[in-house]
Amino acid sequence: KRPEMAGPLQEVVEHLVSGIVDHPDEVTVRAKQTRRGELFEVRVNPNDLGKVIGRQGRTATAIRTVASAIAGGDGARIDFVDVDRRR
């Protein structure tokens, strides 16, 4: 894994998600270290969660695929949550 990719990858994920949602100003992406590696937590407005996940999870899968390609195929772990959900 390449830790130097966290910043650019985080920005790419935020840019992709912001382009999909109705409330781009409420999109935040946080990188968290877990036992299984790096996890990007994407928070969006509750009304936008369906758009980000997409039908049968297709949009979320596409975002993960793009992020994985940028990360060098390491597999980007991304968790989509709404801004109302507490930590």
WOSULVEN-V40756 format. One record per residue. N is the residue number from 1. RES is the residue in one small letter. PSI is psi in radians with two decimals (none if undefined). NEAR is the number of other ideal C-beta (glycine too) atoms within 10 Angstrom. D_CENTER is the distance of its C-alpha to the mean C-alpha in Angstrom with 2 decimals. Layout:
# WOSULVEN-V40756
<<N | RES | PSI | NEAR | D_CENTER> <N | RES | PSI | NEAR | D_CENTER>>
This chain:
# WOSULVEN-V40756
<<1 | k | 2.55 | 10 | 17.58> <2 | r | 1.82 | 10 | 17.52> <3 | p | -0.43 | 9 | 16.57> <4 | e | -0.23 | 7 | 17.23> <5 | m | -0.27 | 18 | 14.15> <6 | a | -0.83 | 15 | 11.84> <7 | g | -1.01 | 10 | 12.67> <8 | p | -0.70 | 11 | 12.47> <9 | l | -0.71 | 24 | 9.33> <10 | q | -0.74 | 18 | 7.65> <11 | e | -0.70 | 11 | 9.61> <12 | v | -0.79 | 19 | 8.86> <13 | v | -0.77 | 22 | 5.12> <14 | e | -0.72 | 16 | 6.70> <15 | h | -0.80 | 12 | 9.57> <16 | l | -0.84 | 18 | 8.43> <17 | v | -0.71 | 24 | 7.07> <18 | s | -0.53 | 16 | 10.17> <19 | g | -0.26 | 9 | 12.35> <20 | i | -0.60 | 16 | 11.92> <21 | v | 2.87 | 17 | 12.52> <22 | d | -0.36 | 10 | 15.96> <23 | h | 1.21 | 14 | 15.14> <24 | p | -0.43 | 15 | 13.12> <25 | d | -0.23 | 8 | 14.82> <26 | e | 0.10 | 16 | 13.15> <27 | v | 2.20 | 22 | 9.50> <28 | t | 2.52 | 13 | 8.74> <29 | v | 2.15 | 20 | 6.38> <30 | r | 2.35 | 11 | 8.55> <31 | a | 2.27 | 15 | 9.36> <32 | k | 2.44 | 11 | 11.69> <33 | q | 2.23 | 10 | 14.40> <34 | t | 3.04 | 8 | 15.47> <35 | r | -0.52 | 4 | 18.41> <36 | r | 0.14 | 7 | 16.42> <37 | g | -2.84 | 12 | 14.78> <38 | e | 2.43 | 19 | 11.72> <39 | l | 2.29 | 14 | 8.80> <40 | f | 2.11 | 22 | 5.61> <41 | e | 2.00 | 15 | 5.96> <42 | v | 2.08 | 21 | 4.47> <43 | r | 2.31 | 18 | 8.01> <44 | v | 2.90 | 26 | 9.71> <45 | n | 2.44 | 18 | 13.42> <46 | p | -0.59 | 13 | 14.81> <47 | n | -0.30 | 12 | 16.31> <48 | d | -0.15 | 21 | 13.12> <49 | l | -0.72 | 19 | 11.50> <50 | g | -0.66 | 12 | 13.70> <51 | k | -0.70 | 15 | 12.81> <52 | v | -0.64 | 21 | 9.07> <53 | i | -0.74 | 16 | 10.28> <54 | g | 3.05 | 14 | 13.34> <55 | r | 2.21 | 7 | 16.68> <56 | q | 0.48 | 8 | 16.80> <57 | g | 0.23 | 11 | 13.05> <58 | r | -0.73 | 10 | 13.55> <59 | t | -0.78 | 18 | 10.88> <60 | a | -0.71 | 18 | 8.08> <61 | t | -0.72 | 12 | 10.20> <62 | a | -0.73 | 13 | 10.60> <63 | i | -0.76 | 23 | 7.08> <64 | r | -0.67 | 18 | 7.30> <65 | t | -0.81 | 12 | 10.81> <66 | v | -0.78 | 15 | 10.43> <67 | a | -0.70 | 21 | 8.30> <68 | s | -0.70 | 16 | 11.03> <69 | a | -0.72 | 11 | 13.69> <70 | i | -0.63 | 15 | 12.98> <71 | a | -0.06 | 20 | 12.90> <72 | g | 0.43 | 11 | 16.22> <73 | g | 0.17 | 8 | 15.69> <74 | d | -0.25 | 15 | 14.92> <75 | g | 1.83 | 13 | 12.23> <76 | a | 2.18 | 22 | 8.67> <77 | r | 2.05 | 17 | 8.03> <78 | i | 2.27 | 19 | 4.76> <79 | d | 2.13 | 12 | 6.21> <80 | f | 2.17 | 19 | 6.19> <81 | v | 2.73 | 15 | 9.28> <82 | d | 2.76 | 15 | 11.72> <83 | v | -0.33 | 14 | 13.26> <84 | d | -0.35 | 9 | 16.48> <85 | r | 2.28 | 9 | 15.50> <86 | r | 2.79 | 4 | 17.04> <87 | r | none | 4 | 16.01>>
